Amino acid sequence: MSETTIGVYTIGQTPRPDLTQDLAGRLEPWRFEIHGVLDGLTQDLIPECPADGYPLETRLRNGTRVVVDAAFLEPRLQEAISVRDGRTSMHLVLCAGDFPGLRALGPLIQPFRAAVAELTDRGVGSLDVVVPFVAQARPALRKWEASGFSCRAHVLPRMPDDPSLASWLADRVAGTTSEALVFDYVGFPATILRTVADQIDLPVFDVGRLGLDALERELEKGKGSIR
């Protein structure tokens, strides 16, 4: 089991312990090869996200936050996956964006697609979606609606680790007709998620954790056969 290697990809630069700590906690027996698709790039080489793009927020190694277009990231993700295809059993993209063109020889986990499959299986059709910043709200709605959901977006007014977010969200979703609250996010603090779940009447889902759930299922299916 410990010889199995999983390729893990962040859309920024490594190291990102805030994103990978869940891997160590939940999937300790497995080995991970972690790659940042912006590794080796200086900020001036990262193009601005166009107005009609899908903006994704990430970090550089020095902690600087940058907003990058999904269309710029997708070919870099594909290159990183292709390089590792021969020596890894499966791949996990640590991002809530959708990258429809990605391909791999083995299982490829994209958290958004894992979330779509899970919510569809549960019969959920309408969502309240939490996004991290204003510019992502409209593209996120288009992404979910293209996958068959009706939804409305809520933009975080403060940092994700602020405990007051729970009561803020409780007020925002009071009286909603949606069937679930979804954090369209990878790396959202688990403590805040639990607090939100305790304070609202809706089922609460987190895209990043649904991606890890999907990875665990693939690992269980492949026990004894994956390299």
N, CA, C and O of each residue as an XYZ file, in Angstrom:
908
protein
N       0.822     -1.210      0.000
C       0.000      0.000      0.000
C       0.853      1.256      0.000
O       0.557      2.205     -0.726
N       1.905      1.274      0.803
C       2.727      2.462      0.950
C       3.511      2.783     -0.308
O       4.028      3.893     -0.434
N       3.622      1.812     -1.278
C       4.358      2.053     -2.498
C       3.524      2.790     -3.541
O       4.066      3.263     -4.539
N       2.242      2.893     -3.329
C       1.386      3.619     -4.254
C       1.685      5.105     -4.187
O       1.765      5.678     -3.100
N       1.851      5.734     -5.350
C       2.134      7.163     -5.411
C       0.996      7.874     -6.118
O       0.515      7.425     -7.158
N       0.570      8.995     -5.538
C      -0.510      9.806     -6.102
C       0.069     11.151     -6.502
O       0.701     11.827     -5.690
N      -0.145     11.539     -7.749
C       0.257     12.866     -8.187
C      -0.751     13.897     -7.702
O      -1.951     13.770     -7.946
N      -0.252     14.925     -7.007
C      -1.113     15.970     -6.442
C      -0.672     17.312     -7.028
O       0.519     17.620     -7.055
N      -1.630     18.100     -7.493
C      -1.320     19.319     -8.229
C      -2.040     20.525     -7.616
O      -3.266     20.531     -7.501
N      -1.277     21.532     -7.229
C      -1.865     22.802     -6.813
C      -1.768     23.765     -7.988
O      -0.900     23.618     -8.848
N      -2.656     24.747     -8.021
C      -2.637     25.695     -9.137
C      -1.690     26.850     -8.875
O      -1.538     27.723     -9.728
N      -1.045     26.876     -7.708
C      -0.071     27.915     -7.395
C       1.329     27.352     -7.313
O       1.749     26.567     -8.163
N       2.047     27.759     -6.282
C       3.406     27.283     -6.074
C       3.499     26.502     -4.772
O       2.769     26.765     -3.816
N       4.391     25.558     -4.756
C       4.624     24.764     -3.556
C       5.732     25.424     -2.732
O       6.537     26.184     -3.269
N       5.773     25.129     -1.410
C       4.891     24.229     -0.664
C       3.562     24.896     -0.307
O       3.487     26.121     -0.211
N       2.504     24.082     -0.110
C       1.200     24.564      0.320
C       0.676     23.667      1.433
O      -0.266     22.904      1.216
N       1.279     23.746      2.640
C       0.826     22.881      3.729
C      -0.633     23.092      4.097
O      -1.280     22.179      4.610
N      -1.162     24.294      3.839
C      -2.573     24.536      4.151
C      -3.485     23.691      3.280
O      -4.606     23.384      3.687
N      -3.034     23.305      2.088
C      -3.839     22.474      1.203
C      -3.547     20.989      1.363
O      -4.422     20.154      1.134
N      -2.327     20.660      1.754
C      -1.938     19.243      1.780
C      -2.062     18.594      3.151
O      -1.867     17.384      3.274
N      -2.382     19.370      4.186
C      -2.453     18.764      5.519
C      -3.582     17.739      5.626
O      -3.461     16.764      6.368
N      -4.679     17.950      4.890
C      -5.765     16.962      4.902
C      -5.321     15.639      4.287
O      -5.768     14.571      4.705
N      -4.446     15.716      3.300
C      -3.930     14.481      2.702
C      -3.178     13.662      3.733
O      -3.389     12.456      3.857
N      -2.293     14.330      4.478
C      -1.510     13.630      5.495
C      -2.411     13.064      6.582
O      -2.167     11.967      7.085
N      -3.456     13.810      6.948
C      -4.331     13.371      8.028
C      -5.235     12.211      7.639
O      -5.460     11.302      8.437
N      -5.753     12.239      6.420
C      -6.739     11.235      6.003
C      -6.126     10.058      5.267
O      -6.677      8.958      5.297
N      -4.999     10.270      4.608
C      -4.463      9.258      3.707
C      -3.006      8.954      4.019
O      -2.165      8.851      3.126
N      -2.735      8.815      5.299
C      -1.355      8.670      5.766
C      -0.591      7.507      5.131
O       0.605      7.667      4.885
N      -1.195      6.348      4.846
C      -0.395      5.238      4.314
C       0.130      5.476      2.896
O       1.035      4.771      2.449
N      -0.424      6.456      2.189
C      -0.102      6.612      0.782
C       0.992      7.652      0.572
O       1.194      8.531      1.410
N       1.697      7.545     -0.554
C       2.746      8.486     -0.907
C       2.213      9.494     -1.914
O       1.439      9.152     -2.808
N       2.645     10.755     -1.751
C       2.181     11.823     -2.630
C       3.371     12.517     -3.286
O       4.402     12.755     -2.656
N       3.202     12.831     -4.552
C       4.168     13.640     -5.281
C       3.467     14.950     -5.616
O       2.587     14.989     -6.476
N       3.861     16.022     -4.931
C       3.122     17.285     -5.004
C       3.839     18.259     -5.937
O       5.050     18.456     -5.847
N       3.056     18.864     -6.837
C       3.615     19.772     -7.838
C       2.759     21.034     -7.909
O       1.531     20.953     -7.950
N       3.401     22.190     -7.923
C       2.709     23.459     -8.137
C       2.879     23.884     -9.579
O       4.009     23.993    -10.055
N       1.779     24.131    -10.295
C       1.906     24.391    -11.726
C       2.477     25.778    -12.023
O       2.804     26.077    -13.172
N       2.602     26.628    -11.000
C       3.270     27.915    -11.197
C       4.704     27.893    -10.656
O       5.382     28.921    -10.651
N       5.162     26.726    -10.204
C       6.539     26.634     -9.719
C       7.499     27.089    -10.823
O       7.354     26.716    -11.987
N       8.475     27.898    -10.430
C       9.468     28.371    -11.385
C       9.090     29.646    -12.106
O       9.917     30.205    -12.826
N       7.850     30.134    -11.935
C       7.428     31.370    -12.585
C       7.502     32.543    -11.607
O       7.131     32.405    -10.442
N       7.974     33.680    -12.074
C       7.880     34.910    -11.298
C       6.537     35.559    -11.605
O       5.902     35.242    -12.611
N       6.111     36.465    -10.737
C       4.773     37.036    -10.875
C       4.576     37.749    -12.204
O       3.466     37.759    -12.735
N       5.630     38.345    -12.752
C       5.491     39.073    -14.007
C       5.237     38.157    -15.208
O       4.846     38.624    -16.278
N       5.460     36.861    -15.026
C       5.216     35.908    -16.110
C       3.818     35.288    -16.052
O       3.460     34.466    -16.895
N       3.039     35.686    -15.058
C       1.678     35.160    -14.905
C       0.703     36.197    -15.464
O       0.580     37.281    -14.895
N       0.016     35.898    -16.551
C      -0.860     36.899    -17.169
C      -2.084     37.201    -16.315
O      -2.549     36.354    -15.551
N      -2.598     38.412    -16.456
C      -3.836     38.775    -15.772
C      -5.002     37.982    -16.349
O      -5.028     37.648    -17.534
N      -5.948     37.697    -15.495
C      -7.142     36.977    -15.949
C      -8.012     37.927    -16.774
O      -8.338     39.014    -16.297
N      -8.394     37.553    -17.983
C      -9.260     38.436    -18.781
C     -10.660     38.533    -18.191
O     -11.061     37.712    -17.366
N     -11.390     39.540    -18.623
C     -12.725     39.789    -18.073
C     -13.669     38.615    -18.318
O     -14.573     38.370    -17.520
N     -13.465     37.895    -19.410
C     -14.353     36.778    -19.717
C     -13.765     35.434    -19.291
O     -14.268     34.388    -19.700
N     -12.707     35.445    -18.474
C     -12.076     34.215    -18.026
C     -12.717     33.656    -16.770
O     -13.714     34.177    -16.270
N     -12.115     32.575    -16.269
C     -12.544     32.008    -14.989
C     -11.422     32.276    -13.987
O     -10.399     31.592    -14.006
N     -11.609     33.276    -13.105
C     -10.537     33.647    -12.182
C     -10.419     32.671    -11.011
O     -11.409     32.316    -10.371
N      -9.195     32.253    -10.753
C      -8.900     31.356     -9.632
C      -7.796     31.995     -8.795
O      -6.769     32.427     -9.317
N      -8.029     32.045     -7.492
C      -7.071     32.678     -6.593
C      -6.139     31.626     -6.002
O      -6.581     30.556     -5.585
N      -4.847     31.941     -5.971
C      -3.878     31.030     -5.390
C      -2.737     31.837     -4.791
O      -2.803     33.064     -4.718
N      -1.675     31.129     -4.355
C      -0.540     31.799     -3.723
C       0.759     31.430     -4.405
O       0.929     30.324     -4.917
N       1.681     32.402     -4.397
C       3.051     32.125     -4.778
C       3.824     31.678     -3.541
O       3.315     31.736     -2.422
N       5.057     31.233     -3.759
C       5.844     30.677     -2.648
C       6.065     31.704     -1.534
O       6.157     31.338     -0.363
N       6.148     32.985     -1.895
C       6.382     34.019     -0.883
C       5.108     34.473     -0.184
O       5.140     35.411      0.613
N       3.997     33.823     -0.470
C       2.726     34.161      0.167
C       1.869     35.140     -0.610
O       0.719     35.374     -0.241
N       2.400     35.719     -1.678
C       1.629     36.661     -2.487
C       0.428     35.965     -3.121
O       0.558     34.892     -3.710
N      -0.730     36.582     -2.993
C      -1.937     36.042     -3.607
C      -2.047     36.548     -5.044
O      -1.869     37.738     -5.305
N      -2.337     35.651     -5.958
C      -2.507     36.021     -7.362
C      -3.801     35.419     -7.878
O      -4.257     34.385     -7.389
N      -4.388     36.072     -8.867
C      -5.588     35.578     -9.535
C      -5.183     35.150    -10.940
O      -4.625     35.940    -11.702
N      -5.464     33.902    -11.276
C      -4.998     33.307    -12.521
C      -6.202     32.743    -13.282
O      -7.126     32.199    -12.678
N      -6.181     32.874    -14.599
C      -7.257     32.352    -15.426
C      -7.136     30.833    -15.549
O      -6.040     30.306    -15.737
N      -8.265     30.135    -15.443
C      -8.268     28.679    -15.583
C      -7.698     28.246    -16.932
O      -7.059     27.198    -17.031
N      -7.929     29.054    -17.974
C      -7.438     28.700    -19.310
C      -5.914     28.734    -19.375
O      -5.320     27.999    -20.164
N      -5.271     29.564    -18.569
C      -3.811     29.584    -18.493
C      -3.290     28.380    -17.728
O      -2.227     27.847    -18.046
N      -4.039     27.952    -16.718
C      -3.590     26.861    -15.859
C      -3.780     25.488    -16.489
O      -2.976     24.587    -16.254
N      -4.831     25.314    -17.286
C      -5.168     23.965    -17.760
C      -4.037     23.294    -18.543
O      -3.730     22.137    -18.257
N      -3.399     23.957    -19.518
C      -2.307     23.260    -20.224
C      -1.114     22.974    -19.325
O      -0.400     21.996    -19.547
N      -0.886     23.802    -18.318
C       0.215     23.549    -17.383
C      -0.117     22.359    -16.483
O       0.759     21.557    -16.159
N      -1.372     22.249    -16.086
C      -1.802     21.065    -15.335
C      -1.653     19.806    -16.181
O      -1.165     18.781    -15.707
N      -2.079     19.896    -17.441
C      -1.987     18.721    -18.305
C      -0.535     18.281    -18.488
O      -0.233     17.088    -18.470
N       0.351     19.242    -18.662
C       1.767     18.902    -18.818
C       2.294     18.190    -17.578
O       3.003     17.190    -17.686
N       1.947     18.708    -16.391
C       2.414     18.100    -15.143
C       1.856     16.698    -14.973
O       2.567     15.797    -14.527
N       0.587     16.505    -15.324
C      -0.035     15.179    -15.227
C       0.624     14.209    -16.201
O       0.932     13.074    -15.836
N       0.840     14.646    -17.426
C       1.428     13.769    -18.439
C       2.835     13.326    -18.055
O       3.207     12.176    -18.286
N       3.612     14.224    -17.475
C       4.973     13.886    -17.052
C       4.960     12.796    -15.992
O       5.861     11.958    -15.950
N       3.944     12.803    -15.136
C       3.892     11.872    -14.003
C       3.035     10.641    -14.257
O       2.955      9.755    -13.406
N       2.399     10.576    -15.411
C       1.479      9.476    -15.688
C       2.143      8.110    -15.578
O       1.505      7.154    -15.139
N       3.389      8.000    -15.961
C       4.027      6.699    -15.955
C       4.487      6.214    -14.602
O       4.795      5.034    -14.436
N       4.538      7.116    -13.624
C       5.062      6.696    -12.327
C       4.099      6.927    -11.162
O       4.475      6.736    -10.005
N       2.870      7.333    -11.452
C       1.869      7.503    -10.408
C       0.642      6.662    -10.735
O       0.380      6.341    -11.895
N      -0.103      6.312     -9.692
C      -1.285      5.466     -9.870
C      -2.529      6.264    -10.206
O      -3.417      5.778    -10.906
N      -2.593      7.487     -9.707
C      -3.741      8.354     -9.947
C      -3.340      9.791     -9.663
O      -2.236     10.058     -9.188
N      -4.244     10.710     -9.957
C      -3.938     12.132     -9.861
C      -5.061     12.864     -9.118
O      -6.233     12.505     -9.232
N      -4.683     13.890     -8.359
C      -5.638     14.741     -7.650
C      -5.284     16.195     -7.910
O      -4.163     16.622     -7.635
N      -6.238     16.962     -8.440
C      -6.056     18.393     -8.659
C      -6.650     19.133     -7.465
O      -7.841     19.001     -7.183
N      -5.833     19.903     -6.769
C      -6.303     20.633     -5.579
C      -6.833     22.005     -5.985
O      -6.231     23.038     -5.692
N      -7.966     21.987     -6.662
C      -8.594     23.229     -7.114
C     -10.063     22.950     -7.371
O     -10.425     21.868     -7.835
N     -10.917     23.934     -7.066
C     -12.356     23.775     -7.281
C     -12.785     24.152     -8.693
O     -13.955     23.995     -9.044
N     -11.859     24.645     -9.505
C     -12.194     24.972    -10.883
C     -12.431     23.719    -11.711
O     -12.074     22.611    -11.308
N     -13.040     23.914    -12.877
C     -13.276     22.792    -13.783
C     -12.306     22.902    -14.947
O     -12.195     23.950    -15.582
N     -11.608     21.811    -15.219
C     -10.648     21.771    -16.320
C     -11.061     20.624    -17.244
O     -10.537     19.517    -17.128
N     -11.992     20.882    -18.154
C     -12.606     19.797    -18.927
C     -11.654     19.076    -19.864
O     -11.931     17.946    -20.266
N     -10.540     19.698    -20.223
C      -9.644     19.065    -21.175
C      -8.607     18.139    -20.572
O      -7.858     17.505    -21.315
N      -8.534     18.034    -19.245
C      -7.502     17.216    -18.617
C      -7.720     15.735    -18.884
O      -8.847     15.242    -18.841
N      -6.619     15.028    -19.161
C      -6.662     13.590    -19.418
C      -5.513     12.915    -18.690
O      -4.460     13.520    -18.487
N      -5.710     11.659    -18.295
C      -4.667     10.889    -17.618
C      -4.869      9.413    -17.912
O      -5.970      8.982    -18.254
N      -3.797      8.640    -17.776
C      -3.874      7.201    -17.978
C      -4.655      6.525    -16.845
O      -5.430      5.598    -17.079
N      -4.438      7.004    -15.616
C      -5.128      6.454    -14.459
C      -6.237      7.378    -13.993
O      -6.520      8.380    -14.650
N      -6.874      7.060    -12.866
C      -7.923      7.923    -12.335
C      -7.426      9.349    -12.113
O      -6.316      9.565    -11.626
N      -8.251     10.299    -12.473
C      -7.941     11.722    -12.331
C      -9.073     12.367    -11.551
O     -10.197     12.458    -12.044
N      -8.780     12.818    -10.327
C      -9.807     13.394     -9.457
C      -9.768     14.906     -9.574
O      -8.764     15.544     -9.258
N     -10.885     15.473    -10.036
C     -11.085     16.915     -9.987
C     -12.207     17.172     -8.983
O     -13.319     16.683     -9.181
N     -11.952     17.918     -7.922
C     -12.954     18.092     -6.868
C     -14.311     18.585     -7.363
O     -15.341     18.113     -6.882
N     -14.338     19.522     -8.310
C     -15.631     20.001     -8.791
C     -16.430     18.867     -9.418
O     -17.627     18.732     -9.163
N     -15.777     18.058    -10.233
C     -16.487     16.952    -10.883
C     -16.924     15.899     -9.873
O     -17.987     15.293    -10.010
N     -16.087     15.690     -8.852
C     -16.484     14.769     -7.782
C     -17.713     15.307     -7.056
O     -18.608     14.543     -6.695
N     -17.757     16.627     -6.842
C     -18.898     17.239     -6.164
C     -20.168     17.120     -7.002
O     -21.238     16.819     -6.472
N     -20.051     17.355     -8.294
C     -21.210     17.222     -9.182
C     -21.770     15.804     -9.110
O     -22.982     15.616     -9.005
N     -20.886     14.810     -9.166
C     -21.336     13.416     -9.115
C     -22.014     13.102     -7.787
O     -23.054     12.444     -7.765
N     -21.435     13.565     -6.679
C     -21.992     13.289     -5.354
C     -23.365     13.943     -5.180
O     -24.308     13.300     -4.720
N     -23.471     15.210     -5.546
C     -24.736     15.930     -5.365
C     -25.817     15.377     -6.288
O     -26.985     15.303     -5.906
N     -25.431     14.991     -7.495
C     -26.393     14.395     -8.420
C     -26.900     13.065     -7.878
O     -28.096     12.780     -7.939
N     -25.993     12.256     -7.349
C     -26.392     10.972     -6.765
C     -27.354     11.160     -5.599
O     -28.223     10.321     -5.364
N     -27.199     12.255     -4.874
C     -28.067     12.539     -3.729
C     -29.385     13.172     -4.142
O     -30.253     13.391     -3.297
N     -29.551     13.468     -5.422
C     -30.781     14.071     -5.897
C     -30.899     15.553     -5.612
O     -31.994     16.112     -5.646
N     -29.775     16.189     -5.333
C     -29.777     17.626     -5.051
C     -29.798     18.390     -6.375
O     -29.011     18.099     -7.277
N     -30.695     19.363     -6.488
C     -30.794     20.118     -7.731
C     -30.595     21.608     -7.586
O     -30.338     22.296     -8.574
N     -30.710     22.129     -6.350
C     -30.577     23.566     -6.147
C     -29.586     23.834     -5.022
O     -29.586     23.148     -3.999
N     -28.746     24.839     -5.225
C     -27.625     25.077     -4.322
C     -27.488     26.542     -3.939
O     -27.788     27.437     -4.730
N     -27.034     26.770     -2.722
C     -26.421     28.030     -2.337
C     -24.916     27.785     -2.379
O     -24.419     26.898     -1.685
N     -24.185     28.553     -3.180
C     -22.767     28.312     -3.436
C     -21.940     29.430     -2.832
O     -22.201     30.606     -3.084
N     -20.943     29.071     -2.036
C     -20.051     30.047     -1.405
C     -18.758     30.120     -2.206
O     -18.097     29.106     -2.429
N     -18.400     31.344     -2.640
C     -17.168     31.553     -3.407
C     -16.275     32.535     -2.654
O     -16.768     33.308     -1.832
N     -14.952     32.517     -2.924
C     -14.039     33.312     -2.107
C     -13.935     34.787     -2.459
O     -13.544     35.585     -1.608
N     -14.277     35.184     -3.702
C     -14.156     36.605     -4.035
C     -15.141     36.964     -5.142
O     -15.637     36.094     -5.857
N     -15.415     38.267     -5.269
C     -16.518     38.751     -6.105
C     -16.388     38.312     -7.562
O     -17.363     37.861     -8.162
N     -15.192     38.442     -8.134
C     -15.027     38.165     -9.558
C     -15.307     36.714     -9.912
O     -15.526     36.396    -11.081
N     -15.305     35.827     -8.920
C     -15.539     34.412     -9.195
C     -17.020     34.034     -9.148
O     -17.393     32.942     -9.577
N     -17.870     34.934     -8.627
C     -19.267     34.580     -8.401
C     -19.992     34.206     -9.702
O     -20.604     33.142     -9.786
N     -19.925     35.066    -10.697
C     -20.661     34.803    -11.938
C     -20.109     33.583    -12.685
O     -20.897     32.742    -13.115
N     -18.774     33.451    -12.858
C     -18.271     32.238    -13.501
C     -18.623     30.961    -12.736
O     -18.890     29.924    -13.344
N     -18.624     31.037    -11.408
C     -18.979     29.854    -10.616
C     -20.434     29.461    -10.856
O     -20.742     28.277    -10.996
N     -21.325     30.441    -10.904
C     -22.725     30.137    -11.191
C     -22.874     29.470    -12.555
O     -23.620     28.501    -12.703
N     -22.155     29.999    -13.555
C     -22.222     29.395    -14.898
C     -21.729     27.950    -14.859
O     -22.307     27.071    -15.497
N     -20.655     27.715    -14.103
C     -20.077     26.367    -14.008
C     -21.095     25.385    -13.433
O     -21.295     24.303    -13.985
N     -21.741     25.760    -12.322
C     -22.703     24.853    -11.680
C     -23.963     24.705    -12.517
O     -24.507     23.607    -12.635
N     -24.434     25.808    -13.102
C     -25.647     25.741    -13.912
C     -25.435     24.881    -15.155
O     -26.353     24.185    -15.587
N     -24.227     24.923    -15.735
C     -23.924     24.077    -16.894
C     -23.937     22.602    -16.527
O     -24.088     21.743    -17.396
N     -23.779     22.306    -15.238
C     -23.808     20.918    -14.768
C     -25.187     20.508    -14.277
O     -25.348     19.420    -13.725
N     -26.198     21.376    -14.474
C     -27.576     20.985    -14.210
C     -28.174     21.481    -12.919
O     -29.274     21.063    -12.556
N     -27.475     22.376    -12.199
C     -27.993     22.870    -10.923
C     -28.533     24.286    -11.071
O     -28.041     25.075    -11.878
N     -29.553     24.590    -10.278
C     -29.953     25.981    -10.099
C     -29.274     26.476     -8.830
O     -29.214     25.751     -7.837
N     -28.768     27.690     -8.850
C     -27.989     28.123     -7.693
C     -27.912     29.637     -7.588
O     -28.198     30.369     -8.535
N     -27.519     30.074     -6.411
C     -27.187     31.474     -6.183
C     -25.877     31.502     -5.407
O     -25.550     30.563     -4.681
N     -25.131     32.594     -5.571
C     -23.790     32.674     -4.995
C     -23.745     33.609     -3.799
O     -24.479     34.595     -3.728
N     -22.860     33.276     -2.857
C     -22.544     34.133     -1.719
C     -21.036     34.340     -1.698
O     -20.271     33.376     -1.717
N     -20.613     35.593     -1.661
C     -19.187     35.915     -1.667
C     -18.716     36.128     -0.243
O     -19.310     36.905      0.505
N     -17.641     35.433      0.134
C     -17.117     35.576      1.497
C     -16.747     37.025      1.779
O     -16.010     37.630      1.001
N     -17.247     37.600      2.881
C     -16.932     38.992      3.190
C     -15.649     39.158      3.988
O     -15.184     40.280      4.194
N     -15.071     38.046      4.440
C     -13.872     38.112      5.274
C     -13.071     36.830      5.106
O     -13.457     35.954      4.332
N     -11.968     36.713      5.820
C     -11.105     35.548      5.658
C     -11.830     34.265      6.058
O     -12.695     34.288      6.933
N     -11.476     33.131      5.412
C     -12.192     31.873      5.673
C     -12.096     31.378      7.104
O     -12.958     30.619      7.547
N     -11.062     31.789      7.843
C     -10.917     31.278      9.210
C     -11.611     32.148     10.247
O     -11.418     31.949     11.447
N     -12.416     33.110      9.805
C     -13.138     33.996     10.721
C     -14.381     33.269     11.249
O     -15.267     32.938     10.461
N     -14.470     33.010     12.565
C     -15.620     32.272     13.116
C     -16.963     32.936     12.858
O     -17.994     32.263     12.855
N     -16.968     34.260     12.640
C     -18.240     34.953     12.421
C     -18.879     34.603     11.076
O     -20.032     34.956     10.827
N     -18.139     33.917     10.215
C     -18.705     33.518      8.927
C     -19.921     32.626      9.095
O     -20.849     32.677      8.288
N     -19.921     31.810     10.141
C     -21.036     30.888     10.347
C     -22.347     31.644     10.545
O     -23.351     31.322      9.910
N     -22.341     32.634     11.411
C     -23.576     33.387     11.651
C     -23.944     34.235     10.433
O     -25.125     34.427     10.144
N     -22.934     34.741      9.719
C     -23.202     35.506      8.498
C     -23.909     34.628      7.465
O     -24.889     35.051      6.852
N     -23.415     33.420      7.277
C     -24.035     32.513      6.324
C     -25.417     32.064      6.781
O     -26.323     31.899      5.964
N     -25.578     31.867      8.085
C     -26.888     31.475      8.606
C     -27.933     32.525      8.251
O     -29.062     32.190      7.894
N     -27.555     33.789      8.349
C     -28.479     34.871      7.981
C     -28.746     34.866      6.481
O     -29.876     35.088      6.045
N     -27.707     34.614      5.695
C     -27.856     34.670      4.245
C     -28.748     33.558      3.710
O     -29.476     33.772      2.742
N     -28.707     32.385      4.314
C     -29.472     31.251      3.766
C     -30.807     31.050      4.487
O     -31.558     30.133      4.155
N     -31.101     31.890      5.459
C     -32.380     31.755      6.160
C     -33.536     31.892      5.157
O     -33.610     32.871      4.415
N     -34.417     30.916      5.145
C     -35.571     30.952      4.250
C     -35.272     30.562      2.817
O     -36.145     30.676      1.957
N     -34.046     30.097      2.535
C     -33.724     29.712      1.167
C     -34.514     28.485      0.730
O     -34.911     27.656      1.549
N     -34.732     28.389     -0.567
C     -35.384     27.199     -1.118
C     -34.357     26.188     -1.649
O     -34.727     25.129     -2.156
N     -33.071     26.523     -1.527
C     -32.027     25.610     -1.987
C     -31.985     24.351     -1.123
O     -32.434     24.348      0.023
N     -31.441     23.292     -1.695
C     -31.398     22.001     -1.010
C     -30.066     21.729     -0.312
O     -29.962     20.787      0.475
N     -29.045     22.545     -0.593
C     -27.738     22.325      0.027
C     -26.909     23.596     -0.077
O     -27.124     24.434     -0.954
N     -25.959     23.717      0.835
C     -24.957     24.785      0.801
C     -23.631     24.156      0.404
O     -23.198     23.177      1.011
N     -22.984     24.720     -0.620
C     -21.736     24.165     -1.132
C     -20.639     25.223     -1.075
O     -20.797     26.328     -1.594
N     -19.530     24.871     -0.439
C     -18.344     25.717     -0.461
C     -17.551     25.359     -1.713
O     -16.961     24.282     -1.797
N     -17.544     26.271     -2.686
C     -16.854     26.047     -3.955
C     -15.383     26.425     -3.757
O     -14.914     27.463     -4.223
N     -14.687     25.552     -3.058
C     -13.427     25.941     -2.441
C     -12.625     24.681     -2.148
O     -13.198     23.632     -1.855
N     -11.302     24.780     -2.227
C     -10.417     23.722     -1.747
C      -9.525     24.325     -0.666
O      -8.852     25.330     -0.894
N      -9.525     23.706      0.503
C      -8.713     24.204      1.603
C      -9.470     25.023      2.628
O      -8.855     25.707      3.447
N     -10.807     24.966      2.599
C     -11.582     25.724      3.584
C     -11.412     25.079      4.955
O     -11.444     23.854      5.065
N     -11.228     25.895      6.017
C     -10.970     25.332      7.350
C     -12.096     24.416      7.834
O     -13.270     24.784      7.802
N     -11.720     23.227      8.280
C     -12.710     22.240      8.711
C     -13.498     22.723      9.919
O     -14.686     22.425     10.039
N     -12.854     23.464     10.816
C     -13.555     23.941     12.012
C     -14.695     24.887     11.647
O     -15.767     24.826     12.249
N     -14.474     25.752     10.675
C     -15.527     26.686     10.249
C     -16.649     25.924      9.550
O     -17.825     26.231      9.745
N     -16.292     24.939      8.744
C     -17.326     24.127      8.086
C     -18.230     23.460      9.104
O     -19.450     23.440      8.943
N     -17.625     22.912     10.161
C     -18.439     22.261     11.198
C     -19.335     23.268     11.905
O     -20.486     22.965     12.220
N     -18.815     24.458     12.153
C     -19.618     25.494     12.810
C     -20.786     25.911     11.934
O     -21.904     26.083     12.420
N     -20.526     26.075     10.629
C     -21.601     26.427      9.698
C     -22.665     25.334      9.695
O     -23.859     25.627      9.757
N     -22.236     24.075      9.624
C     -23.185     22.957      9.596
C     -24.054     22.923     10.842
O     -25.216     22.520     10.781
N     -23.496     23.345     11.977
C     -24.246     23.357     13.232
C     -25.279     24.481     13.278
O     -26.262     24.390     14.014
N     -25.062     25.541     12.495
C     -25.898     26.727     12.623
C     -26.955     26.885     11.540
O     -27.821     27.752     11.654
N     -26.903     26.065     10.487
C     -27.908     26.190      9.433
C     -28.630     24.859      9.254
O     -28.150     23.810      9.684
N     -29.787     24.926      8.614
C     -30.618     23.738      8.446
C     -30.310     22.961      7.172
O     -30.846     21.871      6.972
N     -29.460     23.502      6.310
C     -29.138     22.832      5.056
C     -27.985     21.844      5.225
O     -27.128     22.045      6.085
N     -27.949     20.781      4.421
C     -26.731     19.974      4.339
C     -25.585     20.840      3.803
O     -25.784     21.637      2.886
N     -24.399     20.684      4.371
C     -23.238     21.488      3.976
C     -22.208     20.587      3.306
O     -21.825     19.552      3.852
N     -21.763     20.991      2.114
C     -20.753     20.242      1.373
C     -19.580     21.163      1.052
O     -19.742     22.370      0.874
N     -18.416     20.570      0.984
C     -17.198     21.300      0.652
C     -16.550     20.603     -0.541
O     -16.261     19.407     -0.482
N     -16.321     21.346     -1.621
C     -15.822     20.739     -2.850
C     -14.488     20.040     -2.628
O     -14.267     18.943     -3.142
N     -13.595     20.670     -1.864
C     -12.294     20.056     -1.619
C     -12.391     18.722     -0.914
O     -11.696     17.774     -1.279
N     -13.244     18.635      0.093
C     -13.380     17.380      0.838
C     -14.106     16.317      0.027
O     -13.841     15.126      0.192
N     -15.012     16.729     -0.840
C     -15.640     15.751     -1.732
C     -14.617     15.173     -2.709
O     -14.715     14.014     -3.111
N     -13.636     15.991     -3.084
C     -12.550     15.479     -3.908
C     -11.724     14.435     -3.173
O     -11.351     13.415     -3.752
N     -11.434     14.687     -1.892
C     -10.687     13.707     -1.098
C     -11.496     12.435     -0.893
O     -10.939     11.337     -0.909
N     -12.808     12.572     -0.701
C     -13.666     11.388     -0.581
C     -13.571     10.538     -1.846
O     -13.477      9.312     -1.776
N     -13.598     11.203     -3.005
C     -13.516     10.474     -4.273
C     -12.163      9.782     -4.418
O     -12.085      8.663     -4.926
N     -11.102     10.448     -3.972
C      -9.773      9.839     -4.025
C      -9.714      8.604     -3.127
O      -9.163      7.575     -3.518
N     -10.279      8.708     -1.931
C     -10.296      7.555     -1.024
C     -11.034      6.370     -1.646
O     -10.603      5.224     -1.511
N     -12.133      6.646     -2.319
C     -12.886      5.557     -2.955
C     -12.060      4.897     -4.052
O     -12.078      3.675     -4.194
N     -11.343      5.695     -4.822
C     -10.486      5.118     -5.878
C      -9.378      4.273     -5.273
O      -9.039      3.215     -5.803
N      -8.818      4.733     -4.173
C      -7.749      3.964     -3.506
C      -8.284      2.646     -2.966
O      -7.616      1.615     -3.048
N      -9.483      2.684     -2.417
C     -10.072      1.448     -1.900
C     -10.360      0.459     -3.024
O     -10.148     -0.744     -2.875
N     -10.853      0.987     -4.171
C     -11.143      0.113     -5.309
C      -9.875     -0.536     -5.848
O      -9.899     -1.672     -6.322
N      -8.770      0.197     -5.771
C      -7.553     -0.277     -6.379
C      -6.620     -1.034     -5.473
O      -5.531     -1.410     -5.906
N      -6.999     -1.277     -4.225
C      -6.117     -1.995     -3.283
C      -5.674     -3.322     -3.888
O      -6.479     -4.114     -4.379
N      -4.378     -3.527     -3.833
C      -3.832     -4.793     -4.295
C      -3.559     -4.849     -5.779
O      -2.975     -5.815     -6.271
N      -3.990     -3.782     -6.523
C      -3.751     -3.846     -7.967
C      -3.011     -2.639     -8.504
O      -2.373     -2.727     -9.553
N      -3.082     -1.483     -7.793
C      -2.414     -0.314     -8.314
C      -0.969     -0.289     -7.891
O      -0.605     -0.804     -6.834
N      -0.137      0.322     -8.736
C       1.289      0.285     -8.474
C       1.684      1.325     -7.444
O       2.860      1.436     -7.098
